[in-house]
């Protein structure tokens, strides 16, 4: 005996909708958090409350009297330093990601197309770069070029480029094993056309998510290098250097350490949420599950 259609339990159809809603909310929250700090960086290019090296505010003054967050131990306005620090953080993140993408994608594609000893050599080279500490690499570059923001970006980008290269190699080899790519190469398609027409369109979604994650890691790495004196030199205000300078006066003037720390955390969380949202949006498997 069959059950009438009206009496059959209806399967819930809300799971895909909830997944799409979660994806949209995650991406939106990440864009808001990162966008606010990006807006702060853009405004700092056009306007600052005080000059970066203005010490007329008095040592460790509290909020008020023209200083929104107070001043540091040298009398500099904290909000001005936060604004310029946001510019340095975003610039360091973007610069490091560009270096990592250029180096990593190039080496990864070459390693994927290589065969035999060349593939083994490139893979071993990537493993060495990944194992090489970013801090030690930064110290070597700083010793050769002096402590600048460019040296920190170069060191971070080289370290992250090895990670991007390994991921690119794995993704490209997976695409090259597909039948349609094999048919294209058998028909005489050159490898540059194969890369541009078949490989990169299939690997860029995963690479985009990974590069977004690398951006957040680069911001943290730049703050760590600046904390150790290997980042942007004064009067440039890096959030890492602000943390280093404020640690001795944290009990008497906590804003000097809390403000850059909170902005650093918000920026990294925002970028990670954007990466999470991009993964759910760009991953074909995720899209199929949500439909």
C-alpha positions in Angstrom: 0.0 0.0 0.0 1.5 3.3 -1.0 1.3 6.4 1.1 -0.5 9.4 -0.5 1.8 12.2 -1.5 0.0 14.6 0.9 1.0 12.3 3.8 4.6 11.8 2.9 7.1 13.7 5.0 8.6 16.7 3.2 12.3 16.7 3.1 13.8 19.8 4.6 15.0 22.2 1.9 16.5 24.9 4.1 20.0 23.5 4.4 21.3 24.9 1.1 19.7 28.2 1.9 21.3 28.3 5.3 24.7 27.5 3.7 24.3 30.3 1.2 23.2 32.7 3.9 26.2 31.7 6.1 28.5 32.2 3.0 27.0 35.7 2.4 27.2 36.7 6.0 30.8 35.5 6.4 31.9 37.4 3.3 30.0 40.5 4.3 31.4 40.6 7.8 35.0 40.1 6.5 34.5 42.9 3.9 33.2 45.2 6.6 36.1 44.6 9.0 38.8 44.8 6.3 37.1 47.6 4.5 37.0 49.8 7.6 40.7 49.5 8.1 41.3 50.0 4.4 39.2 53.2 4.6 41.4 54.3 7.5 44.5 53.8 5.4 43.0 55.7 2.4 42.0 58.6 4.6 45.6 58.7 6.1 46.8 59.4 2.6 44.7 62.6 2.4 44.5 63.7 6.0 46.1 63.2 9.4 45.2 64.8 12.7 48.9 65.5 13.4 52.3 65.1 11.8 53.8 61.6 12.4 56.7 63.1 14.3 54.8 65.8 16.2 55.7 65.4 19.9 53.8 68.5 21.2 51.0 66.5 22.8 52.8 65.7 26.1 54.0 62.3 27.3 51.3 59.6 27.9 48.4 62.0 27.8 45.0 60.4 28.1 42.2 60.7 25.5 40.9 64.2 25.1 42.4 67.7 24.5 42.6 67.2 20.8 43.9 63.6 21.0 41.2 61.0 20.4 43.2 58.1 22.0 45.9 60.1 23.8 49.6 60.2 23.2 52.6 57.8 23.5 55.7 58.1 25.6 57.2 60.6 23.2 54.1 62.8 23.0 52.9 61.6 19.5 49.2 61.3 18.8 48.2 57.6 18.9 45.3 58.0 16.4 47.7 59.4 13.9 50.0 56.5 14.4 47.2 54.1 14.0 46.1 55.6 10.7 49.6 55.5 9.3 50.1 52.0 10.7 47.0 50.8 8.8 48.6 52.1 5.6 51.8 50.2 6.3 50.0 47.0 7.3 47.9 46.9 4.1 50.8 47.9 2.0 53.0 45.2 3.4 50.2 42.6 3.0 49.6 43.5 -0.6 53.3 43.8 -1.5 54.1 40.4 0.1 51.2 38.7 -1.7 52.3 40.2 -5.0 55.8 38.9 -4.5 54.5 35.5 -3.3 52.1 35.2 -6.3 54.7 36.2 -8.9 57.3 33.8 -7.5 55.0 31.0 -6.4 52.9 30.7 -9.5 55.9 30.8 -11.8 57.9 28.2 -9.9 54.8 26.1 -9.3 53.9 25.9 -13.0 57.5 25.2 -14.0 57.8 22.4 -11.4 54.5 20.9 -12.6 55.6 20.8 -16.2 59.1 19.6 -15.3 60.0 15.9 -15.4 62.6 13.7 -13.8 65.5 15.4 -12.1 64.3 18.9 -12.8 61.0 18.3 -11.0 62.9 16.7 -8.1 65.3 19.7 -8.0 62.6 22.3 -8.0 60.6 20.4 -5.4 63.7 20.2 -3.1 64.3 23.9 -3.6 60.7 24.7 -2.5 61.0 22.5 0.5 64.2 24.3 1.6 62.5 27.7 1.2 59.5 26.6 3.2 61.8 25.3 6.0 63.8 28.5 6.0 62.5 30.7 8.9 61.0 34.0 7.7 62.7 35.9 10.5 66.2 34.6 9.6 65.5 35.4 6.0 64.4 38.9 6.9 67.6 39.4 9.0 69.7 38.4 6.0 67.9 40.7 3.7 68.1 43.6 6.3 71.8 43.0 6.7 72.2 43.4 2.9 69.7 46.2 2.4 69.1 47.9 5.8 65.9 47.8 7.8 63.2 49.1 5.6 59.6 48.2 4.8 60.8 47.0 1.4 63.2 44.5 3.0 60.4 43.2 5.2 58.0 42.8 2.3 60.7 41.0 0.2 61.5 38.6 3.0 57.8 37.8 3.7 57.0 37.5 0.0 59.9 35.1 -0.6 58.9 32.9 2.4 55.2 32.8 1.3 56.1 32.3 -2.4 57.5 28.8 -1.5 54.1 27.9 0.0 52.2 29.2 -3.0 54.6 27.4 -5.4 54.0 24.1 -3.7 50.2 24.5 -3.8 50.4 25.7 -7.4 52.5 22.6 -8.4 50.0 20.2 -6.8 47.0 22.0 -8.5 48.6 22.2 -11.9 49.7 18.6 -11.9 46.1 17.6 -11.0 44.8 19.6 -14.0 47.4 18.3 -16.3 46.2 14.8 -15.6 42.8 15.5 -16.9 41.8 14.0 -20.3 40.9 17.3 -22.0 44.4 18.7 -21.2 46.1 15.6 -22.4 44.1 15.8 -25.6 45.0 19.5 -26.1 48.7 18.8 -25.5 48.6 15.7 -27.9 47.0 17.9 -30.6 50.1 20.2 -30.5 48.9 23.0 -28.2 51.9 24.8 -26.9 52.5 24.8 -23.1 51.9 28.6 -22.8 48.5 28.3 -24.4 47.8 25.2 -22.2 48.7 27.2 -19.1 46.6 30.2 -20.0 43.7 28.4 -21.6 43.3 25.3 -19.4 45.5 25.4 -16.3 45.2 28.8 -14.7 41.4 29.1 -15.2 41.0 25.9 -13.2 43.5 26.7 -10.4 42.9 30.4 -9.8 39.9 29.9 -7.4 42.0 27.9 -4.9 45.0 30.1 -5.4 42.9 33.2 -4.7 41.7 31.8 -1.4 45.2 30.9 -0.4 46.6 34.3 -1.3 43.9 35.9 0.8 45.1 33.8 3.7 48.7 34.7 2.9 47.7 38.4 3.1 46.6 38.0 6.8 49.8 36.0 7.6 51.9 38.7 5.9 50.3 41.4 8.1 51.1 39.4 11.2 54.7 38.8 9.9 55.2 42.5 9.2 54.0 43.4 12.7 56.4 40.8 14.2 59.4 42.1 12.2 58.6 45.7 13.1 58.3 44.6 16.8 61.9 43.4 16.5 63.1 46.5 14.7 63.3 44.9 11.2 60.4 46.7 9.6 59.7 50.2 8.6 62.0 52.7 10.5 60.8 55.8 12.4 58.9 58.1 11.9 56.8 55.5 10.1 54.4 54.1 12.5 54.0 50.3 12.3 51.5 48.6 14.6 54.2 46.1 15.6 56.6 48.9 16.6 53.7 50.6 18.5 53.2 47.4 20.5 56.9 47.2 21.2 57.1 50.9 22.4 53.9 50.6 24.5 54.7 47.4 26.4 56.7 49.3 29.1 53.8 51.7 29.8 50.9 49.3 29.4 49.8 49.6 33.0 49.7 53.4 33.0 48.6 54.0 29.3 47.1 50.8 28.0 45.6 52.4 24.9 49.1 52.5 23.3 49.1 48.7 23.1 45.4 47.8 23.0 44.6 50.0 20.0 47.1 48.6 17.5 46.6 45.1 18.8 42.8 45.3 18.3 43.2 46.7 14.8 45.7 44.0 13.9 43.3 41.3 15.1 40.3 42.8 13.3 42.2 43.1 10.0 43.4 39.5 10.2 40.0 38.2 11.1 38.4 40.2 8.4 40.8 38.9 5.7 40.3 35.3 7.0 36.6 35.7 6.8 36.9 37.0 3.2 39.1 34.0 2.4 36.5 31.7 3.9 33.7 33.3 2.0 35.7 33.2 -1.3 36.3 29.5 -0.7 32.6 28.8 -0.3 31.8 30.9 -3.4 34.5 29.8 -5.8 34.9 26.2 -4.9 32.8 24.2 -7.5 32.2 21.3 -5.1 30.8 23.7 -2.5 28.6 25.3 -5.1 27.2 21.9 -6.2 26.5 20.9 -2.6 24.6 24.2 -2.0 22.3 23.8 -5.0 
